[in-house]
Amino acid sequence: MKDIKQIKHLFARAGFGMRFEDLRKYKNTSIHKAVKELFENSDNDDPIAVVTQPVDDMMLAKADADTKKKFFQMEREQEKNLNIGWITKMSTTDAILREKMTLFWSNHFSCRDGKAVYIQQLNNIQRANALGNFRTLLIQVSQSPAMLLFLNNQQNHKGHPNENFARELMELFTIGRGNYTEQDVKESARAFTGWGFDKDGTFKMRPFLHDTGVKTFMGKTGNFQGEDIIDIILSKKQTAHFISTKLYKYLVNETPDNTHINAMTDVLFNANYEIKPLLEFVFTADWFYDDKNTGNLIKSPVDFIVGLNRQFYVTYQKPDVLLLFQRALGQELFYPPNVAGWPGGRNWIDSSSLMYRLKIASTVLDQGLIDFTGKTDPEDEAFLATVRNQQHVVNTHVQADPDWDKFFSDIPKDMSKVEIAQFLLEPPLNGTVQNTVNEDNDLKIMVVELVSTPEYQLY
């Protein structure tokens, strides 16, 4: 059972949890083979194509008030469909590692933009490169219309440099605060002048807006362009350390272990920023499976929702409720709080969000009722209206359909109730959980109670 315990941990961190059907498949599999299969299952890049008709900015500029309102509603509908599309993809795909890493990069390159077609494009860039090369990912993200708009580089012109993108590139995306100077920010901004996109969202270098003068950046001098700045940053091992630290906290432990992070840094830097060798190193390291690194992370709201959907094969008659789940728990996809993204860790939990976490599980699995009153975003009037219109639906019934027959049929026949509880929960069973197991004769009731515990929030 040692290997199964480790594979369960692997599935929790490299995916969205292990199901009983996975237990059947991997019960005699080694860690190395399981890791290999994770990558093989995520070989193919399957982009999201929910948004197919972008809102025309030219038409919008000329439109009257009523037409603009319709355009706005169409845009919000596209954003909603994109959100649900990604949640559904994560909940059903076999490419769990690619989607888990896409989720990581979407928060690392945090972006909030009002144009759904650009956000979908950025999400697909992150998905395509999630297990590839960090330099390629970084350049493509930096040249995406969503990021160029969000960090104002569309307005970064010769003679009037905008430093927003240049600053976040170093502070949040690559090398980290304290490893560059204000002069580096200024010189970097000059190098990125002229980066923009045309009306169909294609990256375009605009030479007439580019500063062709000599720049001095991080001790190097030359007629640098944006790609040159990126290459200089990547030549600093501190960048590999910065990325490795964030990945360690995402995959292993919120408390950094310098020895392990330094080893990760060496792997990433020596592999020229190829992501796959770094992940293979982490997932096959003995320390990844240490008790101190197991059951110690709080699930993000998306991990929690997707994990629940996958574990119980949940479908929704009205998928809009998935947005309300995210809103209530404090993580709505494509709507990060700021350019730094969600801080994660213990920040995921407060008295309100914990209450909703414990309620949502039983609501989804046992036809329960739930009230989302007061959990809307004041910035988004269109969504407020949508929520108000749906409030009676949400407060009556979320209309979720778990496949209990499949769930129960996949449980090994010789598995005891204690073993089932140990499989569903990552932390060791405490006295309260043991009492639940001992007192409930009905297996379904026991399972619902187990996934409604605080322990189910850990992985």
N, C-alpha and C positions, 0 to 999 in steps of 0.2 A: 504493500500500500504506500510505501515511501514515494515511489515514482508517481503514483496517482496524485498524491498530495502536492507534489511539485508541479505536475502538469496542470492541476487545478489552479495553482498560484500563477503559473505561466499564462493560462487562459484569462485569468482575472486582469493581469497587467498588460498583456499583449493583445487582449481583445476585450470582451464585455462579459466575461464569466463563462463557466463551464456548465453544460447541460448534461442531463443523464444520458442522452444519446451520444454525447462526446465521451462520457465515461465508458460506455460500451465499446466505443471505437478505439480508445487509447489505453485501455486497462493493462495491456501487455506491451506498451510502447515506451521506449527510452526517451529521456529528455532531449537528447540530440536529434532523434528522429522526429519528435513532436515539433521542435523548433524548425527543422527542415520543412515539415509539412505546412507550418504556419506561413512560411515564406512562399512555398509553392502555391498555396491557396490564394495568396495575394499577388501573384505574378502579374495578372492582368489588371490594367487600369480601365475601369468602367465609369466613364464620366457621367455626371448628372446632367440631364437635358430637360429640366422641368420648364424653364423659361425659354420660350421659342420666339416670342414676339416682343421686342423691346419697345418701351414708350419712346416715341419720336420727339426729341427735344425741340426741333424746329417747329413742329406742329403745336407743341405745348406752349411755346413762346407766343404764338399768334392766336391761341385759343381764348374763348371767352370764359367767364368764371365757371359756368356750369360744365363746360367741356374740360376745363382744368380739374374740376372736382372729380369727373369721371376718370381722367387720366390718373389722378392720385389714387383713386380707389382700385384701378387696375394694377397700379404699381404695388400697392399693399397686398392685393390678392396674389400677385406673383411672388412676393416675399414670403407670404404665408405658405404657398404651395412649395416653395423652395425649402423652407424649414421642414415641413412635413415630409417632403421627398427625401431629405437627408436622414431624418430620424428613421424613416421606414427602411432606407437602404442599410443603415447600421444595424437595424433590428432583424434583418433577413439575410444579409450577405454571408458568404463563406470567406470573403476576403477581410476577415476581422482585423488583422494586423494593419493592413493598408488604411482601413477606416479609423482605427484607433490612432494611428500616426497622423492622419489627416486632421483629426480632432486636435491633436497636439499642435500641429503647425498652424491651424486656424486661430489658435489662441496666442501662439508665439508671434505670428504676423497679424496681430489683432487689427481689424478693420471694420468700420461701420459706415456703410454708404447706402444712400437711398435708392440706388438703381439696381434692381434685382438681377438684371442680365450681367452686370459687371461683377456682382458678388458671386453669382454662379460661376463665372469665368475664373475668378480668383480661387474659389473652392476646388475647381477642377485642376487648376495649376498645382495646388497643394496636394491634391490626391495623386496626380500623375507623378509627382516628384517626392512623394512621402517616404519612399524607401530608396530613393536615388541619390543624387549628388546635391549637397547643400548649396554649392555655388550656383548651380543651374537653377535650383529652387529660388534662391535669393534674387537672382537677376530677373527671373520671370515674374516673381511677386513684385519687385521694384518697378517693373515696366508695365504692370497691369493697370488698367484705367481706374479700378477701385482704389488701389493704393496711391496712385498719382493724384487722384482727387482728394482722398482722405487726408493725405499729408501735404497737400497744397503744392506739389511739384509742377502741376500744370501751370502755375503762376510763377515758377522759378525762372527768371529771365536775366540775361546779361545786363549788368548795371543795376539790377534790382533783385539780387538773390534772395530767395526764400529759404530759410535754414531749417524748416520744420522736418522735412524728410531726412536731410543729412544728419540731424541730431538723433532722431529715432532710429535711423539705420545703425548707429553706433551704440546708443544707450540700450535699446531694447532688442534689436535684431541680431547683433553680432558680438561686439567686444565688451560691452558693459560699462556702466558709469565708472569714472575714475581712471580710465585707460585711454583717454584722449583729452585734448585741450579745446578751449573755446575757439582758438585759431584754427584747429583742425576742422571744427564744424563749419567755420566760414569758408575755408578753402574747399572743403568737400561740397558745400552748397554750390560754389562756382562751377565745380566739375559736372554737377548734375543739371546745370542750366540747359534749357532746350529739350529736356525729356518731357514728352507729352503723348497724346494719342489723337487719332483722327475721329471723324464722326461715327465710324462703325466700330470704335473701340480698339483699333489696332495701334500698337505702340509706334510712335513716330519721333525720330530725332529731328529737331527743328534747328538746323545749323545757324540760321539768322538770329536765333535767341540764345545761342551757346557762347559762353565766355571762353575764347581761345587763348587767353593769357596764361602765363606760367603760374603754377600753383605749388605751394610747399605744404605737404601733408604727411604727418607722422615721420618727419625727418627726411622725406624724399621730395625731390623737386622735378617738375616736368610739366608739359602741356597735357595735364591729366583730363580724361573724360570719366564718366561714371563707372564704367567697368574697371578702369585703372584703380579707382578708389576702393572698390570692392576687393580687388586682388591684393592690394596693400593690406587691407584689414584682415583678409584671410591668411596672409603670410605671418600674422602674429599668432603664436600658439595660444595666447590668452583668449582668442575667439573660439578655438576648439574647446577650451576649458569652460567658457561661458555657456556654450551649447550643451556640453556634457553635464554641467551642473543642473541645467534646467531639465534635461532628460532624466537625470538621476532622481530628481525630486518628483518627476511625473511617473516614473516607472518603478522606483525602488523605495525611497524614504524621503520624507520632508526634511529630515535632519541630514545635512551633507556629511559624507564620509570622504575626507580628502584623499585617502589612499586609493579608494575605488574610483573616485572622480578623476584623479590624476592618471590612472590606468586607462580609463575611458578616453581621456584627452589624447593620450599617446596613440590609441587606436584610430580615433577620428582624424587627427592631424596627419599621421603617417599614411592613411588611406586617401589622402587628398580630399577629405570631407565627404567620402562615400558613407552614406548612412547605414546601409545594410551590414557592413562588417562591425560597426559599433553595436548595433542591436544584437547581432549574433553573439558578440562578446559578452554583453550583459546577460542575455537569456541563458547562456551556458556557463556562467560564472557560479561557483559554489555559493558565494556570498549573496547572490540574488535570492537564494532560497533559505537563507538564515531565518530563524524564528523572529528576530527583531525586525525583519523586512516583510513579514507575512501578517496580513490582517491589520495593518497599521495605518493604511491610508483611508481617507474619507472619500467615498464615491462622489464624483461630480454629479450634479443633477442629470446630465445627459447620460453618464455611465449608469446611473441608477435606473432611469427610465428605459434605456435601451436594454440593459441587463434583465430587467423585469419582463420586457416584451419578448426577449429571446428565450429566457428560461421557461416561459409559459406559452409561447407561440401566440401572443396576443394580437388580435386585429381589432380595429376600431370602426364602428359604423359611422361615427362622426369624428374624423381624425383631428379636427380643429382643437379638440380638448388637449392634444399634445402640446400646443402652444401655451395653454393655460397651466399645464403641469410645469412647463419650463419657467413661466413667469412666476409662479408661486414659489418655486424652489430657488430662483435667483440666477438662472443661466438660460437665456433665450438665444438659441443659435443665430449668428449673424448680427446680434445686438450686444456686443461687449460694452462694459461700462466706460471704457476709455481705450487709448492706444496701448496701454500696458496690459490690457486683457483682464480676465478674472484672476485674482490672486490665488484662489484654490485653497487647499488644505483646510484648516479649521474655519476659514472664512466662509466655507460652504454652509456652516451650521449656525443657526440661531434658534431661538425658541419658536419662532413662527415657521421657519423652513423645516425644522425637525418635526413639528406637528404635522405638516403637510406630507412629509416623507412617510411617516408612519400611517397616515390615512390613505395615501394614494395606493399603496400596495393592496390593502383590503378592498378599496373601492374598485380597483381594476379587476381583482380576482374573485370578488364575491358580490358583484352587483350592488355596491354600496352607493351612498350619497356623499357629495362633497360640496363645500361652499367656498368659492374663490373670491368672495367679496373683498374689495380693497386691494387686490393684488395686480392692478393694472398700471400701465406706464403713462404718466401725465404728459409726456412728450408726444405721444402718438394718439391724436384725437380720432383718427380713422379706426385704429384698433380698439380704442375705448368704445366706440359705437358698436363695433363688432361684438365685443365682450358683453356689452349691455344687451344686445339683441339675443345673445346666446345664453344669458345668465339662467333663464328658466330651464334650459336644456341641461346645463352643467349641474344645477342644483337638484335636478330630478334624477338624472341618470347619465353616466358617462358612456354607456353603450359600448363597453369593451367585451371582447369575446376571447377569453383564454381557451386554449385547446387542452382541457384537462385529460381527455382520453389519451392523447399522445404523451402528455407529461407523465401520467401514471404507467402507461405501457412501457416506457423506457426505463423505469426504475427496476434494477435487478431484483428478481423474486426473493433472493436470500438476504436482502438488505434490511437490517433492523431499523426501527424508528430513530434510534440514536445515530446510526450511521447516515441515515437520510438527513438528519439535522446537521451533522458534521459536514456533509457535502454542501448543503445550502448556505451554511454560514462559514465565513473564513476564520474568525477568531475561535479559540477554544470555547467549548460550551460552559457557560457559568451556571450558577445554581438556579437562576430564574428560568433560563432556557431549559435546563434539565427538568424542572417542574412542569413546564409546558409539554415537553415530550412525554413525561410520565402520566400526566393527567388527561391528555386528549386521546380518546380511543379512535376518533374519526380522523383518518390520515389527512383528508383535505383541510379540515379545521386546523389541525396541527401545522400544516404547511403555511396556510394563510397567516397564522399567528407568528410563525417564525420569520416570515418576510416582512412582518409589521413591527419587528423589534429594532432597537438601535444597532444591534450587532450586524444586522443585514446591511447597514449603511457603510460598513467597513469592508475592505478587500485587500 
